[in-house]
């Protein structure tokens, strides 16, 4: 049964890589095979799927869509441009702004919000928008790991490790992953400044965008505040965070209907990425299956063996191995697979899993910035550029992505080990 489970798992993974458009269907098919084979009993499906993660994702996606439709992000970008002296600082500011937004908003949504501003600036100055949009995309990927709601992988880690919103800032009296990511962001400012060092043209910004509705901004603020408040509730139900995110979105949706703006509410529902939710649901079952037959334990023992009993060597393998793998493989299925492996490694070596969890998140989230296909935000930015008539080559992307990734990962790698080992 173990060999059969391994074959199904590997086949599922290979097909997800080979057929990216059909990833959710491949993952769900793998889950169904495991259920039919009895590797995962039907009675345990509810336990295998982390519904808190799915609800958090769905609710956050909906609220973010309402936020985008309100035009608030564009207004914020215009105000930011008003304060910048030249194009180099525009690039730095836009990158940091994209990262700040992405700490609370999905990475792809962040790119879709901010990329049009970058295109407008490039047109106004008659320069290529390629470097500017790539900088926005890689910055979005970087900061997604900073908070519980910033990226799917963060939500998955929070659900698996029982981490609340505040745990991403401080946990067990120590500075947490947020500060590792922010140190990486500060280091990448130098990279952006170097890339745009010759762009000294002045920029004039017009404040033309009108915010149509402040309520979606209040919804996002309320989401963050309530998630923080929930962090202080002892013994809270497992679905608490997910319910908070979904209920706040439903409030926004119902309000749209009451105000006869149903189109906005319907658009928000359509923006919920049900394919990603299906992908995760399928992966949860598949991973439960390979866990049940002992494959996760085997992988964990293998890592412990090649690590020669050295926690630092294992930590380094997880971080930099994750960087390389995530440069070519979507980090959602990778992180979903590796979380129980990391937990098993920590148990096998009798060490705290926290430093390994943070190393996994740093490597897997930031590693996607190495290549144009390593993260959805990168693909979105390149798609926007293609529509504008700009073809982005691998070398064009890596000229920014490689130094950006190395600087950010190195800072996070050192910080997490020094603080948490």
C-alpha positions in Angstrom: 0.0 0.0 0.0 2.9 2.4 0.7 4.3 1.9 -2.8 0.9 2.5 -4.4 0.4 5.7 -2.3 3.9 6.9 -3.3 3.2 6.3 -7.0 -0.1 8.2 -6.7 1.5 11.1 -4.8 4.4 11.4 -7.3 2.1 11.1 -10.3 -0.1 13.8 -8.8 2.8 16.1 -8.2 4.3 15.6 -11.7 0.9 16.2 -13.4 0.4 19.4 -11.3 3.8 20.7 -12.7 3.1 19.5 -16.3 -0.5 20.8 -16.4 -0.6 24.0 -14.3 -4.0 25.0 -15.7 -5.5 21.7 -14.3 -3.7 21.6 -10.9 -6.9 21.7 -8.8 -8.4 18.8 -10.8 -5.2 16.8 -10.6 -5.0 17.3 -6.8 -8.7 16.5 -6.3 -8.3 13.4 -8.5 -5.4 12.2 -6.4 -7.5 12.8 -3.2 -10.3 10.7 -4.7 -8.0 7.8 -5.5 -6.7 7.8 -1.9 -10.3 7.8 -0.7 -11.4 5.0 -3.0 -8.3 2.9 -2.1 -9.1 3.3 1.6 -5.7 5.0 2.3 -7.7 7.9 3.7 -11.0 6.7 5.3 -14.0 8.7 4.2 -14.8 9.2 7.9 -11.6 11.1 8.4 -11.9 13.5 5.4 -13.2 16.4 7.6 -10.2 16.0 9.9 -7.7 15.9 6.9 -8.9 19.1 5.4 -8.0 22.3 7.2 -11.3 24.2 6.8 -9.9 27.2 8.8 -7.3 27.8 6.1 -9.9 27.5 3.3 -12.3 29.9 5.0 -9.5 32.4 5.7 -8.5 32.4 2.1 -12.0 32.7 0.7 -13.0 35.6 3.1 -9.8 37.5 2.6 -10.0 37.2 -1.2 -13.5 38.6 -1.2 -12.7 41.5 1.0 -9.6 42.3 -1.0 -11.8 42.4 -4.2 -14.1 45.0 -2.6 -11.0 47.0 -1.5 -9.7 47.0 -5.1 -13.0 48.1 -6.5 -13.2 51.0 -4.1 -10.1 52.6 -5.9 -8.3 53.1 -2.5 -5.1 51.3 -3.6 -4.7 53.6 -6.7 -5.3 56.7 -4.5 -2.7 55.5 -2.1 -0.2 55.0 -4.9 -0.8 58.5 -6.2 -0.2 60.0 -2.8 3.0 58.0 -2.6 4.2 59.3 -5.9 3.5 62.9 -4.8 6.3 62.5 -2.3 9.0 61.1 -4.5 11.7 63.3 -6.1 12.7 61.1 -9.2 12.2 57.8 -10.9 14.8 55.9 -8.9 12.9 56.8 -5.7 9.6 56.0 -7.4 10.9 52.5 -8.1 12.0 52.2 -4.5 8.7 53.6 -3.1 6.5 51.5 -5.5 8.4 48.4 -4.5 8.1 49.1 -0.8 4.5 50.1 -1.2 3.7 46.9 -3.1 5.4 44.9 -0.4 3.5 46.7 2.4 0.1 46.1 0.7 1.1 42.5 0.0 1.6 41.9 3.7 -2.2 42.0 4.0 -3.5 41.5 0.4 -2.9 38.5 -2.0 0.3 38.9 -4.0 -1.4 38.7 -7.4 -4.1 41.2 -6.3 -1.3 43.5 -5.2 0.4 43.4 -8.6 -2.9 43.9 -10.4 -3.6 47.0 -8.2 -0.2 48.6 -8.5 1.1 47.6 -12.0 -1.2 50.1 -13.8 0.4 52.9 -11.9 3.9 51.7 -12.9 2.8 51.5 -16.5 1.4 55.1 -16.4 4.7 56.4 -14.9 6.7 54.6 -17.6 4.5 56.0 -20.4 4.8 59.5 -19.0 8.6 59.3 -18.9 8.9 57.3 -22.1 10.9 54.5 -20.5 10.5 50.7 -20.5 8.1 49.5 -17.7 9.8 46.1 -17.5 12.2 46.7 -14.6 9.6 48.6 -12.7 6.9 46.0 -12.9 9.3 43.2 -12.1 10.4 45.1 -9.0 6.8 45.4 -8.0 6.1 41.7 -8.5 9.2 40.4 -6.6 8.5 42.9 -3.7 4.9 41.5 -3.5 6.2 38.0 -3.2 8.7 38.9 -0.5 6.3 40.6 1.9 3.6 38.0 1.5 5.3 35.9 4.2 5.3 38.8 6.7 1.8 38.2 8.2 -0.7 35.5 8.7 -3.0 36.8 5.9 -0.3 37.9 3.5 0.1 34.7 1.4 -1.4 31.3 1.0 1.7 29.7 2.4 1.5 31.9 5.5 -2.1 30.9 6.1 -1.1 27.2 5.7 1.7 27.6 8.2 -0.5 29.3 10.7 -3.1 26.6 10.4 -0.7 23.7 10.6 1.4 25.1 13.5 -1.4 26.7 15.4 0.0 30.2 14.9 -2.2 33.3 15.3 -1.9 36.7 13.7 0.4 38.1 16.5 2.6 35.0 16.4 4.0 36.3 13.1 5.3 39.3 15.0 6.3 38.0 18.4 6.1 34.4 19.7 7.4 32.9 22.9 9.0 36.3 23.7 11.1 36.4 20.5 10.8 38.5 17.3 9.1 36.4 14.7 9.1 35.9 10.9 7.7 39.4 10.2 11.0 40.9 11.2 13.0 38.4 9.2 11.0 39.4 6.1 11.3 43.2 6.8 15.0 42.9 7.2 15.0 41.2 3.8 12.9 44.0 2.4 15.3 46.7 3.7 18.2 44.8 2.1 16.5 44.7 -1.3 16.1 48.5 -1.3 19.8 48.7 -2.2 19.2 46.3 -5.1 16.4 48.4 -6.5 18.4 51.6 -6.1 21.3 50.0 -8.0 19.1 48.8 -10.8 17.5 52.3 -11.2 20.6 54.3 -10.4 20.6 56.1 -13.8 16.9 57.0 -13.7 17.0 60.5 -12.2 14.0 62.1 -14.1 11.6 64.0 -12.0 8.0 62.8 -11.6 4.8 64.8 -11.4 1.8 63.0 -10.0 -1.8 64.1 -10.4 -4.3 63.1 -7.7 -7.1 62.1 -10.1 -8.4 58.9 -8.5 -11.5 59.2 -6.4 -12.2 56.6 -3.7 -15.8 55.4 -4.3 -16.3 53.8 -0.9 -14.3 53.7 2.4 -16.2 50.7 3.8 -14.0 48.0 2.2 -10.9 49.7 3.8 -12.7 49.5 7.1 -13.4 45.8 6.4 -9.7 45.0 5.9 -8.7 47.0 9.0 -11.4 45.1 11.0 -10.0 41.8 9.6 -6.6 42.6 11.0 -7.9 43.9 14.3 -10.2 40.9 14.9 -7.5 38.4 14.0 -5.2 40.1 16.5 -8.0 40.1 19.1 -8.6 36.4 18.5 -5.0 35.7 19.3 -5.8 36.4 22.9 -8.7 34.0 23.2 -7.6 30.9 25.0 -8.9 27.6 23.7 -10.8 29.2 20.8 -12.5 27.0 18.2 -10.3 25.9 15.4 -12.4 27.8 12.8 -12.2 31.1 14.6 -9.9 32.9 12.1 -11.7 31.5 9.1 -15.1 32.6 10.4 -13.8 36.1 11.1 -12.6 36.5 7.5 -15.7 35.1 5.9 -18.2 37.0 8.1 -16.5 40.3 7.4 -16.7 39.6 3.7 -20.3 38.6 3.9 -21.0 41.9 5.7 -19.4 43.8 2.8 -21.4 41.6 0.3 -24.7 42.2 2.0 -24.0 45.9 2.2 -23.5 46.0 -1.6 -26.8 44.3 -2.1 -28.6 46.7 0.2 -27.1 49.7 -1.5 -28.1 48.2 -4.9 -24.5 47.6 -6.0 -24.9 43.9 -6.5 -22.4 43.9 -9.4 -19.6 44.8 -7.0 -20.6 42.0 -4.6 -20.9 39.5 -7.5 -17.5 40.6 -8.8 -16.0 40.0 -5.4 -17.4 36.5 -5.2 -16.0 35.8 -8.7 -12.6 37.0 -7.5 -12.5 34.3 -4.9 -10.1 31.7 -6.3 -12.1 28.6 -5.9 -9.6 26.7 -8.0 -6.9 27.4 -5.3 -9.3 26.3 -2.6 -10.0 23.1 -4.5 -6.3 22.6 -5.0 -5.6 22.9 -1.2 -8.6 20.7 -0.3 -7.2 17.9 -2.5 -3.7 18.4 -1.3 -4.8 18.1 2.3 -6.3 14.7 1.6 -3.3 13.5 -0.5 -0.9 14.5 2.3 -3.0 12.8 4.9 -2.8 9.7 2.7 1.0 9.6 2.5 1.2 10.4 6.2 -1.1 7.5 7.0 1.1 5.0 5.2 4.3 6.4 6.7 5.9 8.1 3.7 6.2 11.4 5.6 8.1 9.7 8.4 10.4 8.1 5.8 11.2 11.4 4.2 11.8 13.0 7.7 14.2 10.2 8.6 16.0 10.7 5.3 16.5 14.4 6.0 17.8 13.6 9.5 20.2 11.1 8.1 21.7 13.4 5.4 21.8 16.2 8.0 24.3 14.1 10.0 22.6 15.1 13.2 23.4 18.8 12.7 20.3 21.1 13.2 22.1 24.0 11.3 22.9 21.8 8.3 19.3 20.6 8.2 18.0 24.1 8.5 20.3 25.2 5.7 19.1 22.4 3.5 15.5 23.3 4.0 16.0 27.0 3.3 18.2 26.8 0.2 16.6 23.6 -1.1 13.2 25.4 -0.8 14.7 28.4 -2.7 15.8 26.2 -5.6 12.6 24.1 -5.8 10.3 27.1 -5.5 12.0 28.8 -8.4 10.4 26.2 -10.6 7.6 24.6 -8.6 4.6 26.3 -7.2 5.2 26.9 -3.5 1.6 26.0 -2.4 1.8 22.2 -3.0 5.5 22.3 -2.0 4.8 23.9 1.4 1.7 21.7 2.0 3.9 18.6 1.5 6.9 19.9 3.5 5.1 21.1 6.7 4.5 17.6 8.1 8.0 16.6 6.9 9.6 19.5 8.8 7.5 18.5 11.9 8.8 15.0 11.6 12.4 16.2 11.2 12.1 18.3 14.4 10.6 15.3 16.3 13.4 13.0 15.0 16.1 15.4 16.2 14.2 16.4 19.4 14.4 20.2 18.5 11.8 22.9 18.3 10.2 22.9 14.8 9.7 26.7 14.8 13.1 27.6 13.2 12.5 24.9 10.5 9.0 26.2 9.8 10.3 29.7 9.4 13.2 28.5 7.2 10.8 26.7 5.0 8.5 29.7 4.7 11.5 32.0 3.9 12.9 29.7 1.3 9.7 28.7 -0.4 8.1 32.1 -0.5 11.2 34.1 -1.6 12.5 31.4 -3.9 9.8 32.1 -6.4 11.5 35.4 -7.2 14.4 33.6 -8.9 12.5 32.9 -12.1 9.5 34.4 -14.0 7.5 31.2 -13.5 8.3 30.7 -9.8 5.4 32.7 -8.4 1.9 33.7 -9.6 2.6 37.4 -9.0 5.6 37.2 -11.4 3.4 35.5 -14.0 0.7 38.2 -13.6 3.3 41.0 -14.1 4.8 39.4 -17.2 1.3 38.9 -18.6 0.5 42.6 -18.1 3.8 43.5 -19.8 3.0 41.1 -22.7 -0.3 42.8 -23.3 1.6 46.1 -23.5 3.9 44.7 -26.1 6.9 43.8 -23.9 8.3 40.3 -24.0 10.3 39.5 -20.8 13.2 37.1 -21.2 14.5 34.9 -18.5 17.7 37.0 -18.3 15.7 40.3 -18.0 13.8 38.9 -15.0 16.8 37.2 -13.3 18.8 40.5 -13.5 16.4 41.7 -10.8 15.1 38.5 -9.3 18.4 36.9 -8.6 20.1 39.6 -6.4 16.7 40.5 -4.9 16.2 36.8 -3.8 19.7 36.3 -2.5 19.6 39.4 -0.4 16.2 38.8 1.0 16.7 35.1 1.7 20.1 35.6 3.3 18.7 38.2 5.8 15.8 35.9 6.7 18.0 32.8 6.8 20.5 34.5 9.3 17.8 36.2 11.4 15.6 33.1 11.9 18.6 30.9 12.8 20.2 33.5 15.2 16.9 34.2 17.0 15.2 30.8 16.9 17.8 28.0 16.9 
